[in-house]
Amino acid sequence: MPRESVDHPAPEGAAPQPAPRKKRRTAIATQPVERIQRSLFGEILDWMLAPLLLLWPMSIAITYLIAQSIANQPFDRALEDSVTVLAQQVSEVDGRIVARLPVPARDLLRADDIDNIYYKISGPNGEYIEGDVEMSQPPADDDRNAVGTVQFRSDILHGSDVRIAYMQVDVRRSTAQRNASPRPRLATVQVGETLEKRAQLANEIIKGVILPQFVILPVALALVWFALSRGLSPLSELQERIRDRRPDDLSPIDSGQVPEEISPLVRSLNDMLARLSQTIAIQKRFIADAAHQMKTPLAGMRMQSELALRQDDQLDIRRSLEQLAKSSESATRLVNQLLSLARAENQQSQAGGMVSLELSELARTVVQDWVPTSFTRRIDLGFEQPDHPIIIVANALMLRELISNLLDNALHYTPHDGNGRVTVRARVDEGGGLAILEVEDNGPGIAAAERQHVFERFYRVLGTPTSGSGLGLAIVREIAQQHQATVEISNNPRSTDPRNPGSLFRVGFQLTPRPHSIDDIG
C-alpha cells in the first residue's frame, strides 16, 4: 500500500479557481398543523356506548320476533283444539260425508270482537262440504302417517292474514264401513283465525320488555360513566403525584401503586427520567469541567493584560501581548475541545445520524484539512488507503471529530524539527470483519502503564513538555463508544529511533458488506 503525501495548498501566484455558484433556496412557510387533543375518557366511553346503542335496536327486533313466537303458541294450541273437535263431528252417512256440529262446537267457531274465525270441511277429492268456500285447500300430502295429525300454515283470506290449522280425518267410523272400503276416505278439516289477537299479545309482550329498558338504559349509562371514572382515577392520582414533585426530583416513580395496565407507561417515564438525569449530570459535569479548566487560561490572560498595562517599554509590552495571544489560543482550543466532548457525550444516547459511509474518503478529506497545520509544524503528513471502498455505519460529523482529535494529538507530540512523520491509514481486517483506521507518528510515544489513563478527561502524562488540555483522547473514546468501536494504543512498529518509539492509534469499526457500486452507499 503506497504512502501518498496529501496535496499541498495552491501557491500564492496561482490563478484562483472560480467559486461554485450557490443555488438560492426558497423557504416555503408552512402553517403548523394543529393537532386535536383526544380525550381518553371520551374515547373509551364512545367505544363502550356505541356498541350498546347499536345492539339496543337489534335487541328490540329479536325481542319482537321472540314475542311473536311466544304469542303464537297459545293461539296455535287453541286452533289445534278447534280442529280436533271439528274433526270428531265429521262422518260418513249413506256414502255422504256430513258434519253434525253441536252447539258447543258452533260456539267454538264463532268470531269474537277482535279476530274472525273461519272453517272449511272438504271431501276426499277436495269437494266442498261445509264452511267458508273461499278458503283454499292445503298442499297435497301423500304421507299416510299425517292422517289425524294437526298441521299449520299461513294464508290470506278475505284480504286478511290468517293462521290455519288443518287435519285429514278418516270418515269411516264403523267397522262395517272399514271392511266395505279398504282404502281410507279422507276428509280435510281446516280452521283459520285472523292475527289481530296474536299481534296484540306480541305488542303487550314488547311493551312489557321494552318499557323497562328505557329506564334501565339511562341507569346503565350512568353506571358505565361512574365505572369508567373510577377506572381512570389511578391516572388522575398519578398526574397529581407527578405534579406535586419538586422540579429537581428525577427519582423513579413507584410503579407498585398503579394498575398493571399503567405500569408500562410508568416504566417508560422512569426510563425517560433516568436518561434525563444522565443528560443533566453530563451537562453539570461539563459546566464544572469548563469552569475549572477555564480558570487557568483566563487568569493568565488577565495577568498578562494587567502586566502589559503597567509596562512602558514596547518590547515588554510585545512579550506580554504574545503571551496573551498564546493564552487566548489555548483557551480557544480548550473551549472547542470541551464543546466537542459535550457533543460526543450528547450523541452517545442517540441513534440518529448513523448512515453508511466510505471510511477512506472521509479520512482523506479530514487529513487534507490538517495539511496547513502540518506545513507550519514542518511535519510530513501522509495518507494510505486501499484500492476498494471501506463501508461502515457511522455518524459522519462525529467520525470527523474523532479523526481530527487523533491527528491533533499526533501533530502536537511529533517533533517539529523537519523529521516528524504522521501517517493516517485506512484498511480492512478481513479475518476479524473490521474496518481499521490507524494514525501513527514518530513522537515520544506513550508508556504502556499510561495507555489506559490517557483516555480520561484532563489527564496528561507527567513530564510532557508540550501544553494541552487532556481532552482530545477523551473525545476519541466517547465517539468510539458511540460507534461500538475499539481503540488500541501501541508503539509505532515503523519507528527507527529508539528515543522516539512513536505511537500507533488503531480504531476498529464493524465492517458493512461491500456495496456493488459507490451509488449503493447511503
FENWODA-V44558 format. One record per residue. PHI is phi in degrees with one decimal (NA if undefined). PSI is psi in whole degrees, 0 to 359 (999 if undefined). D_FIRST is the distance of its C-alpha to the first C-alpha in whole Angstrom. Layout:
phi->[PHI | PHI]
psi->[PSI | PSI]
d_first->[D_FIRST | D_FIRST]
This chain:
phi->[NA | -69.1 | -94.5 | -111.1 | -77.7 | -74.5 | -54.0 | -79.6 | -67.7 | -65.6 | -64.2 | -64.1 | -78.1 | -70.8 | -69.6 | -68.6 | -78.3 | -63.7 | -72.7 | -64.9 | -72.1 | -89.9 | -77.3 | -78.8 | -103.7 | -92.0 | -81.5 | -103.8 | -75.9 | -119.7 | -78.0 | -63.6 | -77.7 | -79.7 | -90.1 | -81.0 | -76.5 | -93.5 | -96.2 | -63.9 | -60.8 | -65.3 | -68.2 | -64.2 | -63.6 | -62.4 | -67.7 | -86.0 | -81.4 | -59.7 | -62.2 | -63.9 | -72.3 | -77.0 | -76.2 | -63.3 | -61.2 | -62.9 | -64.4 | -63.9 | -63.7 | -65.3 | -62.8 | -64.9 | -64.2 | -66.4 | -63.8 | -62.8 | -64.1 | -66.9 | -68.1 | -70.1 | -60.9 | -66.4 | -71.8 | -66.5 | -66.6 | -64.9 | -63.0 | -62.5 | -64.4 | -64.3 | -62.8 | -64.2 | -64.5 | -67.1 | -65.2 | -70.1 | -94.2 | -95.3 | -152.7 | -108.5 | -127.0 | 54.9 | 80.6 | -111.4 | -91.6 | -128.1 | -127.5 | -98.7 | -96.3 | -70.2 | -61.7 | -60.1 | -68.8 | -68.4 | -63.2 | -65.5 | -96.5 | -80.2 | -69.9 | -105.8 | -74.1 | -111.6 | -104.3 | -98.6 | -117.3 | -124.7 | -144.3 | -155.4 | -118.8 | -122.9 | -80.5 | -61.2 | -101.1 | 84.6 | -71.3 | -71.9 | -118.5 | -161.6 | 108.7 | -88.1 | -68.5 | -79.8 | -70.8 | -74.0 | -77.7 | -70.1 | -60.8 | -64.5 | -138.4 | -87.1 | -75.0 | -69.2 | -71.9 | -77.6 | -64.9 | 85.4 | -106.0 | -81.3 | -127.1 | -126.5 | -155.1 | -111.4 | -155.0 | -118.9 | -138.0 | 55.1 | 79.1 | -123.5 | -74.0 | -130.9 | -109.2 | -117.5 | -109.0 | -139.5 | -156.0 | -93.7 | -131.3 | -81.8 | -79.4 | -77.5 | -92.7 | -90.7 | -68.6 | -62.9 | -64.5 | -69.3 | -71.1 | -71.0 | -130.9 | -67.3 | -79.1 | -69.6 | -102.0 | -101.6 | -108.6 | -107.0 | -114.4 | -128.7 | -132.5 | -117.3 | -142.9 | -69.3 | -104.5 | -63.7 | -67.3 | -63.4 | -63.5 | -64.3 | -66.3 | -62.0 | -65.6 | -63.9 | -64.6 | -61.2 | -60.9 | -67.2 | -93.2 | -77.0 | -57.6 | -62.7 | -67.7 | -65.7 | -87.3 | -71.0 | -61.9 | -61.7 | -64.3 | -64.1 | -63.0 | -65.0 | -66.7 | -63.4 | -59.8 | -64.9 | -64.1 | -66.9 | -63.0 | -67.5 | -67.9 | -91.6 | -61.2 | -59.0 | -66.4 | -65.7 | -64.8 | -63.6 | -62.1 | -65.7 | -65.1 | -70.3 | -66.5 | -79.2 | -71.9 | -70.9 | -59.9 | -96.2 | -89.2 | -112.0 | -69.8 | -63.4 | -79.8 | -69.5 | -83.0 | -76.7 | -101.1 | -121.4 | -63.1 | -62.1 | -68.3 | -91.8 | -58.1 | -59.1 | -65.0 | -65.7 | -63.8 | -64.8 | -63.3 | -64.5 | -62.5 | -65.5 | -64.2 | -65.0 | -65.5 | -64.5 | -63.0 | -64.1 | -63.5 | -65.0 | -62.6 | -63.7 | -64.5 | -62.9 | -64.3 | -63.5 | -64.4 | -64.8 | -64.2 | -63.7 | -63.7 | -67.9 | -76.6 | -79.4 | -60.5 | -64.3 | -65.2 | -69.1 | -64.2 | -64.3 | -63.7 | -66.1 | -63.8 | -66.8 | -67.3 | -66.3 | -66.1 | -65.7 | -68.3 | -86.4 | -83.5 | -107.8 | -77.2 | -63.0 | -65.4 | -66.5 | -63.2 | -63.4 | -60.4 | -63.4 | -68.0 | -64.0 | -64.2 | -64.4 | -64.4 | -65.1 | -63.8 | -64.2 | -63.5 | -64.6 | -66.7 | -62.2 | -63.5 | -64.2 | -63.3 | -61.8 | -71.2 | -63.8 | -65.7 | -64.4 | -64.9 | -63.9 | -65.9 | -65.5 | -67.7 | -69.7 | -75.4 | -64.5 | -96.0 | -119.1 | -97.2 | -71.8 | 86.3 | -81.8 | -137.0 | -78.3 | -142.7 | -95.2 | -65.9 | -65.9 | -68.9 | -63.6 | -63.3 | -61.5 | -64.1 | -67.9 | -61.1 | -61.1 | -66.5 | -96.8 | -61.4 | -57.8 | -64.9 | -65.4 | -64.7 | -61.4 | -94.9 | 57.8 | -119.0 | -79.7 | -103.9 | -127.2 | -141.8 | -126.1 | -146.6 | -76.8 | -91.6 | -137.6 | -70.1 | -118.0 | -102.1 | -133.5 | -102.7 | -156.4 | -92.2 | -61.0 | -64.4 | -69.0 | -68.2 | -62.6 | -63.5 | -62.3 | -64.4 | -62.5 | -71.0 | -64.9 | -66.9 | -59.6 | -64.1 | -66.3 | -69.0 | -71.9 | -102.7 | -78.5 | -55.7 | -100.3 | -108.8 | 91.7 | -105.8 | -73.0 | -134.8 | -128.6 | -127.2 | -106.3 | -134.6 | -118.8 | -150.6 | -122.2 | -99.5 | -62.1 | -65.4 | -95.1 | 64.5 | -120.3 | -97.8 | -107.8 | -116.9 | -122.5 | -128.5 | -121.7 | -142.4 | -116.0 | -84.8 | -71.1 | 78.7 | -125.5 | -61.8 | -59.6 | -70.9 | -97.1 | -68.6 | -80.8 | -87.4 | -68.1 | -85.6 | -78.9 | -67.9 | 66.2 | -90.3 | -133.7 | -67.7 | -63.6 | 85.3 | -70.7 | -75.1 | -89.2 | -86.7 | 179.3 | -97.1 | 76.1 | -111.6 | -58.4 | -74.1 | -65.0 | -64.8 | -59.4 | -65.1 | -60.6 | -69.1 | -63.3 | -63.4 | -61.5 | -100.2 | 52.3 | -103.7 | -107.9 | -124.9 | -127.1 | -122.9 | -149.7 | -70.7 | -74.0 | -67.1 | -94.8 | -75.9 | -107.1 | -99.1 | -65.2 | -75.4 | -124.2 | -67.7 | 72.8 | -130.3 | -127.2 | -97.5 | -121.0 | -112.9 | -108.5 | -106.7 | -68.2 | -85.6 | -90.3 | -51.5 | -65.5 | -73.6 | -70.9 | -147.2 | -66.9 | -69.3 | -77.9 | -75.4 | -76.2]
psi->[109 | 147 | 125 | 137 | 140 | 142 | 138 | 161 | 157 | 139 | 165 | 325 | 352 | 150 | 132 | 141 | 138 | 136 | 139 | 142 | 138 | 134 | 133 | 126 | 126 | 122 | 130 | 116 | 128 | 139 | 130 | 136 | 122 | 119 | 131 | 124 | 128 | 149 | 123 | 319 | 312 | 323 | 316 | 320 | 320 | 316 | 336 | 319 | 327 | 311 | 324 | 316 | 333 | 325 | 338 | 311 | 323 | 322 | 321 | 316 | 316 | 320 | 322 | 318 | 319 | 321 | 321 | 318 | 320 | 320 | 329 | 330 | 308 | 325 | 326 | 323 | 323 | 318 | 321 | 318 | 320 | 315 | 319 | 316 | 317 | 322 | 331 | 343 | 358 | 131 | 174 | 124 | 118 | 41 | 359 | 145 | 122 | 159 | 113 | 101 | 113 | 174 | 316 | 324 | 321 | 325 | 325 | 330 | 6 | 140 | 149 | 195 | 343 | 305 | 150 | 138 | 131 | 153 | 161 | 138 | 128 | 152 | 185 | 329 | 17 | 7 | 145 | 136 | 309 | 155 | 209 | 115 | 336 | 351 | 127 | 159 | 147 | 163 | 146 | 140 | 116 | 0 | 114 | 337 | 345 | 350 | 128 | 3 | 132 | 132 | 162 | 151 | 163 | 144 | 177 | 129 | 126 | 35 | 9 | 150 | 133 | 154 | 124 | 131 | 134 | 159 | 140 | 133 | 139 | 118 | 355 | 110 | 316 | 164 | 325 | 320 | 321 | 324 | 327 | 326 | 104 | 331 | 137 | 144 | 111 | 128 | 148 | 126 | 126 | 141 | 123 | 153 | 138 | 169 | 14 | 315 | 325 | 314 | 321 | 318 | 319 | 320 | 323 | 320 | 318 | 314 | 320 | 334 | 318 | 318 | 317 | 333 | 330 | 336 | 321 | 325 | 311 | 323 | 319 | 319 | 319 | 320 | 321 | 316 | 313 | 315 | 321 | 320 | 318 | 323 | 328 | 1 | 326 | 330 | 319 | 320 | 319 | 321 | 317 | 320 | 320 | 321 | 327 | 356 | 153 | 153 | 331 | 8 | 104 | 22 | 155 | 148 | 135 | 112 | 355 | 347 | 12 | 156 | 164 | 325 | 334 | 349 | 317 | 323 | 318 | 320 | 321 | 319 | 320 | 321 | 318 | 320 | 322 | 317 | 320 | 319 | 320 | 318 | 317 | 321 | 320 | 317 | 318 | 318 | 321 | 316 | 318 | 316 | 317 | 316 | 319 | 317 | 333 | 347 | 313 | 306 | 326 | 320 | 321 | 318 | 320 | 318 | 317 | 322 | 320 | 322 | 321 | 326 | 333 | 346 | 146 | 334 | 130 | 326 | 318 | 321 | 320 | 317 | 316 | 321 | 324 | 317 | 323 | 320 | 319 | 318 | 321 | 318 | 319 | 320 | 320 | 315 | 320 | 316 | 316 | 319 | 325 | 318 | 321 | 319 | 318 | 321 | 320 | 318 | 325 | 326 | 346 | 329 | 11 | 141 | 355 | 156 | 355 | 118 | 165 | 128 | 164 | 115 | 314 | 321 | 321 | 317 | 322 | 316 | 324 | 318 | 319 | 327 | 336 | 3 | 313 | 321 | 320 | 324 | 317 | 323 | 6 | 49 | 134 | 109 | 122 | 167 | 136 | 136 | 154 | 175 | 16 | 155 | 151 | 110 | 126 | 166 | 117 | 169 | 116 | 318 | 315 | 325 | 323 | 321 | 320 | 311 | 320 | 320 | 324 | 318 | 318 | 317 | 317 | 315 | 333 | 322 | 354 | 139 | 140 | 41 | 14 | 351 | 1 | 141 | 130 | 130 | 132 | 133 | 135 | 128 | 178 | 132 | 94 | 324 | 320 | 356 | 38 | 149 | 124 | 131 | 124 | 139 | 116 | 151 | 172 | 41 | 200 | 345 | 177 | 127 | 149 | 325 | 340 | 352 | 331 | 337 | 337 | 345 | 355 | 145 | 137 | 14 | 132 | 141 | 135 | 140 | 5 | 124 | 334 | 157 | 159 | 168 | 342 | 24 | 341 | 310 | 334 | 322 | 318 | 316 | 317 | 315 | 323 | 317 | 324 | 328 | 12 | 39 | 160 | 146 | 128 | 147 | 135 | 172 | 153 | 113 | 345 | 358 | 135 | 357 | 114 | 335 | 334 | 83 | 346 | 173 | 146 | 112 | 125 | 121 | 124 | 120 | 154 | 131 | 132 | 142 | 137 | 131 | 162 | 329 | 167 | 339 | 342 | 351 | 127 | 999]
d_first->[0 | 4 | 7 | 9 | 13 | 15 | 18 | 21 | 24 | 27 | 29 | 33 | 34 | 32 | 34 | 33 | 32 | 35 | 34 | 34 | 38 | 38 | 40 | 43 | 43 | 47 | 48 | 50 | 52 | 53 | 56 | 55 | 57 | 59 | 59 | 62 | 62 | 64 | 66 | 65 | 69 | 70 | 67 | 69 | 72 | 72 | 70 | 73 | 76 | 74 | 75 | 78 | 80 | 78 | 80 | 83 | 84 | 83 | 85 | 88 | 88 | 88 | 90 | 93 | 92 | 93 | 96 | 97 | 97 | 98 | 101 | 102 | 102 | 106 | 107 | 106 | 108 | 111 | 111 | 110 | 114 | 115 | 114 | 115 | 119 | 119 | 118 | 121 | 124 | 123 | 125 | 127 | 130 | 132 | 129 | 128 | 125 | 127 | 125 | 128 | 126 | 128 | 128 | 125 | 123 | 124 | 123 | 120 | 119 | 120 | 118 | 117 | 117 | 113 | 112 | 114 | 115 | 115 | 116 | 117 | 118 | 118 | 119 | 118 | 117 | 116 | 119 | 120 | 123 | 122 | 120 | 118 | 118 | 115 | 113 | 110 | 110 | 107 | 105 | 106 | 106 | 106 | 106 | 109 | 107 | 107 | 111 | 112 | 109 | 108 | 105 | 104 | 103 | 102 | 104 | 106 | 110 | 112 | 108 | 107 | 105 | 106 | 106 | 108 | 108 | 110 | 111 | 113 | 116 | 118 | 122 | 124 | 125 | 128 | 127 | 130 | 128 | 125 | 127 | 128 | 124 | 121 | 119 | 118 | 119 | 117 | 117 | 115 | 115 | 113 | 113 | 111 | 110 | 109 | 106 | 107 | 107 | 104 | 102 | 104 | 103 | 100 | 100 | 101 | 99 | 96 | 98 | 98 | 94 | 93 | 95 | 94 | 90 | 91 | 91 | 89 | 86 | 86 | 86 | 83 | 81 | 83 | 81 | 78 | 78 | 79 | 77 | 74 | 74 | 75 | 71 | 69 | 71 | 68 | 66 | 68 | 68 | 65 | 65 | 67 | 65 | 62 | 64 | 66 | 63 | 62 | 59 | 57 | 58 | 55 | 56 | 55 | 58 | 61 | 60 | 63 | 65 | 64 | 65 | 62 | 61 | 61 | 58 | 55 | 56 | 57 | 53 | 51 | 53 | 52 | 49 | 49 | 51 | 48 | 45 | 47 | 48 | 45 | 44 | 47 | 46 | 42 | 44 | 47 | 44 | 42 | 45 | 46 | 43 | 43 | 46 | 46 | 42 | 44 | 47 | 45 | 44 | 47 | 49 | 47 | 47 | 51 | 52 | 50 | 52 | 55 | 55 | 54 | 57 | 59 | 58 | 59 | 57 | 55 | 52 | 53 | 52 | 49 | 48 | 49 | 47 | 44 | 44 | 45 | 42 | 40 | 42 | 41 | 38 | 37 | 40 | 38 | 35 | 36 | 38 | 35 | 33 | 36 | 36 | 33 | 34 | 37 | 35 | 32 | 35 | 37 | 34 | 34 | 37 | 36 | 35 | 35 | 32 | 29 | 27 | 24 | 22 | 18 | 16 | 13 | 16 | 18 | 16 | 15 | 19 | 20 | 17 | 19 | 22 | 22 | 21 | 25 | 25 | 22 | 24 | 27 | 26 | 24 | 21 | 17 | 16 | 12 | 10 | 7 | 7 | 7 | 9 | 12 | 14 | 15 | 19 | 21 | 24 | 25 | 27 | 25 | 27 | 27 | 23 | 23 | 25 | 23 | 20 | 23 | 24 | 21 | 20 | 24 | 24 | 21 | 23 | 26 | 26 | 23 | 25 | 26 | 27 | 24 | 22 | 21 | 17 | 16 | 12 | 12 | 10 | 10 | 10 | 12 | 14 | 16 | 18 | 20 | 19 | 18 | 16 | 14 | 14 | 14 | 15 | 15 | 17 | 19 | 23 | 26 | 24 | 26 | 29 | 29 | 32 | 31 | 28 | 31 | 33 | 30 | 30 | 34 | 35 | 36 | 35 | 34 | 34 | 37 | 36 | 33 | 34 | 33 | 35 | 33 | 35 | 33 | 32 | 29 | 27 | 31 | 29 | 26 | 28 | 30 | 28 | 26 | 29 | 30 | 27 | 27 | 24 | 23 | 23 | 22 | 22 | 21 | 20 | 17 | 16 | 14 | 18 | 20 | 23 | 25 | 27 | 24 | 22 | 20 | 20 | 17 | 18 | 17 | 19 | 19 | 20 | 22 | 20 | 22 | 22 | 20 | 22 | 23 | 22 | 21 | 25 | 25 | 24 | 27]
